[in-house]
Amino acid sequence: MDRSTGYGSLAINAHLFKDVTFHANYTRPGWYSGPAVTVGAGIQGRELSRLGNQQNPPVAVVTGECPTVGFAGDYIQGGGHGPLASYYGMAADQAFSFEVITADGEYRTANVVENPDLFWALRGGGPSTFAAIVSATVNTFAEIPMAGVIMQLNTFNQDTFWKGFAAFHNLANHFVNNGSSSLHQPFYDQLRTLGVQYSTTMKPPVTLARRRLPIHQAGYRPAREPDRRRHSTRRWRYHRAHRWTRLRVDNAVHPAWRNGSSFSITNVMLPNTAGSLSQIPAAQQRLTNEIDGPIRAASPYGAAYVNEGNLEEPNWQEAYWGSNYPRLNALKEEWDPLGVLYARTTPVTELWEVIDFNRRLCKRRG
């Protein structure tokens, strides 16, 4: 997302902030009393999962899909989805308290009692935006078993394949609201009606506290761009079949995450050749307009995920934060009036622009 590459910018290396403390009975300011973990800003998701498994009894934490993502910082500030998000909520929903350095250089605590507005914003309101994270204290859960089904459409006929693909998406809401065998049965029935042959593979249960899951076991399946006229080895869509939690948590996460039936990622792959950099502008245009454009048109009440978003996302304020954006804008002006912390497509950054061949960041006039 180009957050640490600005010309002349200062990047904070937090990799040595490795302190992790598990609490058997953490009492937060407010209503919660129970298990939790305090995580330094340098801890990655796989490290936290491994340490959670070593507890007695083992515990799980809502972490990201990628094992190398730093946990306490931008992951939570961007909302934080992952394999457990559909069951327990986003990572931002799990945060009880933060220790931070704000733009004025002060060390502060942010929770529901101390600096509650800052606490609200830090939970999903924008990565690298409101403060530098020192540590975060979040909820933990007893490890749970997880089972999955891998399905393969056994046809080389494109028309038949896309009929099966469309049948899957037509049943997205059913998948969200049901469980066990009843979840997939209508899909299998439609495939048989359409004459689409398929096979399924059942994997043994695993526990999410024990190890990082392979991408297919995490419930994420790759699928090509649905319009076959656009097929190319440079364009891919990753469909992620989550059942998003219906939790109502008062934080800055876009409200659409509470009602979505699925989450997908699109991108344009460039060849690994010397001249590929010159192809970036055209690839960016294809991604923004030709690939993502129809998705926006088909999902007017949808949202986008800022940690894996498009830097050229039109109307990014609405796409990333929806109705929360005006409040986030005001809080950014309150906590960082000089714009010390900057990341593209985050609150208030529309007031700034990069000039002089990407070498100067200046506030817009007027």
N, C-alpha and C positions, 0 to 999 in steps of 0.2 A: 504493500500500500504506500510505499515511498515516504514513510514517516521519518526515516533516519538518514536521509541522503541529501538534505538541503545543503547548498553551497555555504560553507562557513558556519554551519549549525553546530550545536553542542549536543552530542548524544551521551546519555548516562548509561554506563555499563553496570548493570545490577547483578551480574552472574554470580558474584561471590556472596550475595545475600541469601545464604542457604539455610538459615535457621527454620526449623519446623518443630512445633510443639503441639502434640495431641492432648486434648482436654477431655477427660471422662465426663465431667459435669461442669460445663462452661455456663456461666450466668451472664448474659448480655444485658446492657441497659434496655429496658423494655420487658417483653413478655417471655423471652426464651430462656430455658434452662435445660441443658442436655449436652450431648457430645459435640465437639467442634475441633478445628485445627487452625493454628496460626501459622501462616506460610510467608516466608521471606520472598522478596521480589525476584530473586534469582532462581527459584525452584521451577522446574519444568513439569509438565503434566505427568510424564512417565515416572519421574522421581517421586512425585506425590502419590501416585497409584501404588508404586512399589512399597513405599513407607507405610501406606495405609494397610496393605496386605500383611505387613509384619506386626501389626498391632494384635493384641489379644483381648477380645476377638477382632478379626480383620474388619476394616471399615472401607467404604467407598466414598469418593468425592466426585462431584460433577466437574469433569475436566473435558478438554477438547478432544476431537478426533485425532489430531496430529500429536504424537507423543513429545515433540520438542517445543511445543508452544509454551512460553512463559505463563505461569498460572495467575499470579496476583495482580499483574499490571494490565496491559491493554486487552487481554482476553476477557477479563471481567468488565472492564470499562466499555468494551464493545458489546456487551450482553452475554456472550459465552454460550454457544450451543455445543452439543456433544451427544454421545450415545445415551446418556442418562437424562438428557434434558426433557424428553417427552414424559418421563416418569416423575421427576422431582422438580422440574423447572429449570430455567436458565441458570448459568453460574452466577450471574448478578443477583438472582433471587436468593442465593445461599449466603450472601455476605452479611456478617453481623457488625463488623467494625474494620476501619482502615487506620493505619499509621502512615502519614504522608508528609511531604514537603511541598508547601504551596508556593505559588509564583513569587511571593514576597520573601521567600527564604525561611519561613517559619515552619517548625515541626509541629504538626497538629494531629489530633485524633478526630475521626469523623464516624459518628454512629447516630442512632436515633435521638440521643440526648445532646451530645457535643457536635456542633456544626451540622445539624440535621439536613440543611439544604445541600451542603457539599456532599454529604453521605448519599442523598438521593441522586445527585448527578453522577457520582462515581460508579453507581450501579447501572451501567448501560448507557450513560450519557455522552460518551465520546472518549476514545483512546488518546493518550498524550494530550489531554485537553485541560483538565482542571487541577491536577497535582501530580507530582512524582510519587509513586507508591513505594513505601518502605516495606510494609507487610499488610496482609489481609487475614482476618479471622472469618472462617466460613463453616457452614454446617457439614457434618459427616453423617453417613448412613451405614446401616448394617449391610454387608455384602449380599447381593441378590443373584440368583441364577438367571441366565439368559439363554434362550434358544432361538434359532433362526432357520429360515428356509431359503435355499438358493434355487432359483427357478431359471430354466433355460428354454427359450422357444426354439424348437427343432425344425426350422424351415429355412430354405435358401431363397424362397420367393418373397420379394420385397413387399408386395401388396399384402400378402398373408401376414408377414411379420408386423407391419404397421397396423393392421387390424387388431392384432393381439396387443400391441403397445397401446393403442387407443382404448381398448377395453380396460386395461389396467388403470389408466388415468380417469376413465369414466366412473370408476368405483373408489376413487380416492377418499371420499367422505365416509363410505362404508368401512374402509380400512381403518379410518381414524376412530370410529365409534364402536367397533366390535373387537372381539378377541378370539383366540384359539382357532379351531378349524372353521368356525363360522365366518371368520374374517376373509379367508381366501376362497371359500367354496363358490360364491357367485362368479368370481373371476374364472375359476376353472370351468364352470358351467358355460360361460360365454365363449371360452376358447374352444370347447368341444362343439358348440353351435356354429362357430366360425370355421371349423375344420383346421384349427391350429394345433399341431402336435406340440407337446411340452413334456418336460421331465422335472422332477423335484428331488432335491437332496437334503436330508435332515442332518444337521450337525449335533454332536452331543452338547449338553448344556455346559456353559462356562460361567464363572463368576466374575463380575466386572471389577472386583477389587484385586484380582490375582494378576492380571497382565493386560497390556494394551491389546485391543482386538484387531485382527486383520480387518481391512476395510469392508469386506463383504459380511463379516460377522457383526460389525457395528451397525448393520442395517442400511448401508449406503450402497447403491447399485449404479454402475455407469450405464448410460444410454445415449445413443447418438441423437443428434438434432432431429426432431420429428419430421420436418419437411425434408424429404430425401433429395429434393432439388438442391439443397444446400450442403449435401454431404461432402466432406473433405477431411483429410487427415489432420487438418489444422483447427477443426471445430468440434468441440465435445460438450456434452452436457452430462453432469453427474446428478442423477436423481436420488434424493435422500428421503426415504420413506419414514419420516417421523410421525408420531402422533403427538402433536404439541400439547403440553400441559395446559389446563384451563385455569391455572392459578391466577389469582388477582393480587399482585404484589405492587405496592406503591414504590416504584422506582422508574428510571428513565428508559427502560426497554420499550421499544415500539409496541403499542398495543396489539398490532397485527400478529405478533408472535404468539399471542394467547389463543388465536382462532385458526391458524393456518393448518392445512391438511398435508402439505409437503414443502420441501425446500430443495432447490436445485441450484447448481453452479454452472455457468457457461464461460467458455474462454476461447481464445483463438491461439493456436499453437504456431510458432514461427520456426522455420528451419534453423538448425545450428550451423549457420554459415556466416562468413565474414560480412556479407551484405544484408544480413537480416535486420539490422537496426534501422535501415532505411525503410523497411516495410512496416514499422510500428504505427505510423499515423494511419495508414490504410487499414491495418488490422484493428486499431482502436475504433475506427469508424464502423467497420463491419460488426464488431462486438456490440457497440452502443446502439446502433440503428437497425441493422439487419437481423441480429440474433436476439438481443435483449428487447428491442422495440416491440415485436409481437407479444412477448411475454408481458410487458407492461400493459399493452392494450387489452390482453385477455384477463388481467388481474388488477383492475383499477383500485381494489381495496387491499392490495398486497403491500409488501415491504421489502427492503433489502438489508443485508447484513454488512455493517460497516467494516468488520474485520476481514471480509473477503469480497469487498465491493469493487465497483468500477469507479475510478477516479473521475471519469467523465459522466457519471450518472446524472441525467437531467433531473432537476428538482430534487437534489439529494437531501435537502432538509426534510421534505415529506417522506422520501423513501426510507431514510435511516431512522427518523425519530417521530414522524407524524405529529400528533397533537402535543407531544412533549417539547417540540422545538422552541416555541416562544419562551418557556420557562428556562430551558437550557441556555438560550441566548442571554437572558438576563443574568443568570448565575455566572456565566463565563465573564461577562462584563464586571460583575462584582468581585470575583475571585482572581481574575487575571486581566485587569483593565489595560495593561500595557502590551498584552499579547506575547508574553514571554514563551508560553507553550503553544506550539503551532503544529497542526497536522491537517492536511487537506481534507475537505469535506467533513469538517467537524464544526461545532457551533462557533459562530462569529467569523469564520475564515472567509466568508464571502466579502468581508470588509477589507481583505488584504489581497495583494497580487504580487506575482513574481515577475520581475523585469530584468533588463540588461542580460539577456541570454541566460536566464535562470540563475543569476548570481545575486540578486537583491530582492528582499521581501519588503514591500512597502505597503503602508495603509493607503487605501483608495481615497482620493479627494472627494469631498462632498458627501 
